[in-house]
């Protein structure tokens, strides 16, 4: 039975070279995570995955408007989830079509399906393309598009007018965040002194622990620069629970591996600004300066927080464990800041 359907086709760019560097287990995990991501955003717009095709997916939606809004959300979330990675980030092309389609045993059959496949070949990464037939069905108060070109496609007798959805990359304000920066002491020395296998175990152990605490305490992994991580949490008590768990886990890792890279953690309160894949924030810079200024205060794994975080922890059990730190002279980047060290059990 034919059913008028809005179709979405997704595809990851450069996946062959990217996936060749992964083990079977890593590749399976990446594809499973991507499928969960695509399915989750589609469900939020009443769509569903019909079937996978390589690293891409065929999806069906009740309207082209719903499909377009889902596509825009997918592209935006991919950009915001990978700040600072430039062309190294995961990038996707998306095509939308509309037509009478036969839904047959987990597959879609019809001219709209063929058209989507043809348009995929000319759709650039990070873009959303659709033919005029689909664009005319979009609620244009919610979605804007611009004409790309009129193209001749194999299997279609008449040229097809192609549109590109205009994704509005407005600056996203992420306010009232507990900004966590982690850094490993002596990591540069480790890279010059230790075998690469040891360096790899340290990096893998760090990444694994960061992932665990973000999952357990609802944190967001914002970026990574070498051995330094930038994480955010929306609650100060949860942020402290997370970083204490991270510090304990890291100390256990160092004991197992007999490596001398202790961790220094800084926690500050502030606002982040996200635009495309860029993450902008004077408060993030302050959090990095906090870590740099306190790195010489202790040889063991340590956690330092700013006065803004301590204010949020007033009246909680954490408050009594925060010990004031007197940095003399105060480095320019943290001049005037109240700094506290978390007393660990």
C-alpha positions, -999 to +999 in steps of 0.1 A: +000+000+000+014+034-010+017+061+017+027+097+012+059+099+033+085+125+042+118+107+038+152+115+053+185+100+042+216+106+063+252+099+056+285+104+075+312+121+055+347+106+052+337+075+072+358+050+053+391+066+063+379+074+098+365+040+105+396+022+091+416+034+122+391+018+147+390-017+161+359-038+155+347-030+190+353+007+187+336+008+153+306-010+167+304+014+196+306+045+173+279+032+150+256+023+179+261+057+195+253+074+161+222+053+155+209+061+191+216+098+184+197+098+150+168+078+164+165+100+195+163+132+175+139+117+150+115+105+178+114+140+192+099+150+158+076+120+154+100+102+130+116+068+131+145+049+116+133+026+088+166+009+081+204+015+083+225+017+052+262+016+059+269+045+083+237+063+072+200+058+078+167+059+060+140+076+082+103+084+078+084+114+091+048+124+091+056+157+074+085+174+056+084+202+083+090+176+110+118+161+090+134+195+084+133+204+120+148+171+130+175+175+104+184+209+117+185+196+153+208+168+142+232+191+125+232+216+154+237+189+180+266+174+161+283+208+159+278+216+196+289+182+208+323+185+191+336+221+198+371+230+186+376+199+164+372+216+131+372+193+101+381+163+124+346+163+139+319+139+128+301+155+099+269+144+082+249+152+050+211+150+051+186+148+022+148+152+025+122+141-001+085+136-002+063+112-022+041+082-024+062+053-010+057+016-005+066+005+030+077-031+025+094-053+051+116-026+066+123-010+033+111+020+014+103+018-024+094+047-047+106+076-067+111+097-036+136+071-023+155+071-056+155+109-056+170+110-021+198+086-031+206+108-062+206+140-042+228+126-015+257+125-040+256+163-045+248+173-009+278+188+009+287+178+045+269+198+072+241+207+048+205+197+043+192+195+007+157+189-006+140+191-040+113+217-048+086+191-044+095+187-007+102+224-002+067+233-013+053+211+015+073+227+042+057+252+067+079+281+056+072+301+088+093+275+106+119+266+080+138+287+055+156+276+024+176+290-005+178+277-041+210+258-048+206+250-085+185+230-110+202+197-117+198+168-141+197+135-122+199+100-136+165+083-139+145+116-138+134+130-172+131+166-160+157+188-143+152+190-105+152+223-086+173+217-054+170+238-022+193+241+008+178+246+043+192+277+060+204+266+094+203+295+117+235+293+138+224+316+165+248+319+195+236+295+222+240+307+257+247+280+282+243+298+316+250+289+352+274+261+345+299+245+368+330+245+346+355+217+354+390+217+339+413+187+345+450+186+338+478+160+344+510+171+361+542+159+345+525+147+314+549+164+290+578+148+309+560+114+307+558+118+269+596+122+266+606+097+292+581+068+290+574+043+262+545+052+239+525+023+253+526+039+287+515+072+273+486+055+255+475+038+287+475+071+305+454+088+278+430+059+276+426+057+314+419+095+315+393+093+288+376+063+303+373+080+337+360+112+323+333+093+304+323+074+335+318+105+357+300+124+330+276+095+326+271+090+363+267+126+373+250+140+342+280+160+330+288+172+295+322+166+280+328+199+261+363+196+247+398+180+251+432+195+245+459+169+249+456+156+284+433+185+296+395+181+297+368+207+298+335+194+314+304+211+326+277+203+352+245+222+360+248+217+398+277+225+421+271+195+445+269+172+415+301+187+401+320+182+433+308+146+436+319+140+400+354+155+404+360+137+437+350+104+420+373+113+391+402+121+415+397+088+434+396+069+402+427+085+389+447+078+420+436+041+418+447+041+381+482+056+391+487+030+417+479+002+392+501+017+365+529+031+387+528+064+368+536+098+384+511+120+366+488+133+393+457+152+383+449+189+391+413+199+389+397+233+389+360+241+392+345+275+384+311+289+378+301+307+346+285+310+312+295+293+279+286+305+244+283+280+216+283+290+179+285+262+153+314+241+166+330+270+185+329+272+223+335+307+236+337+317+273+358+341+294+347+319+324+362+289+307+395+308+304+393+316+341+388+279+349+420+270+329+439+298+347+427+285+381+442+251+372+474+267+360+478+289+391+472+260+416+493+233+398+524+241+420+506+239+453+506+202+457+522+171+442+492+148+448+459+148+429+441+179+440+408+198+435+405+235+437+373+256+435+366+293+430+346+315+454+317+314+430+314+276+434+318+279+472+289+303+473+267+277+456+278+251+482+269+272+512+249+251+537+259+218+521+283+192+535+309+203+510+312+237+525+331+224+556+356+206+534+367+237+515+399+252+528+409+287+518+441+290+497+465+320+499+483+323+466+511+348+469+517+365+446+484+361+428+488+353+391+472+379+369+446+355+355+431+348+390+439+381+407+411+389+432+396+354+430+388+335+462+403+300+459+396+270+480+410+235+481+387+205+487+399+184+516+397+149+505+392+120+530 
